[in-house]
């Protein structure tokens, strides 16, 4: 059986994937990047400490969070988006995101956010 990642991130932005991977590596945290809802559901398991969601991903991130919650995943979900996307932020919270941050705040606080995923 494959070991589940401590942190799973749903994102399709390559720049952000690199930034996330580099920061996680520096902190010694295992991060798995999921490119779509199916990959997110497959990766998120009982040992997952944190889920990060890019709400601007093209793969239906709000729906992915809804499916994750429906599947019983209780890991905290931190999502990020452009600060002007107020409606999307509300939809994300309704779907089950615990925290929705503007992209700038997420980027600035990335090490502290990732540290929460350290089992």
Buried (B, 14 or more C-beta within 10 A) or exposed (E): EEEBBBBBBBBBBEEBBEEBBEBBEEBEBBBBBBBBBEBBBBBBBEEBBBBBBBBBBEBEBBEBBBBBBEEEBEBBBBBBBEEEBEEBBEBBBEBBBBBBBBBEEBBEBBEEBBBBBBE
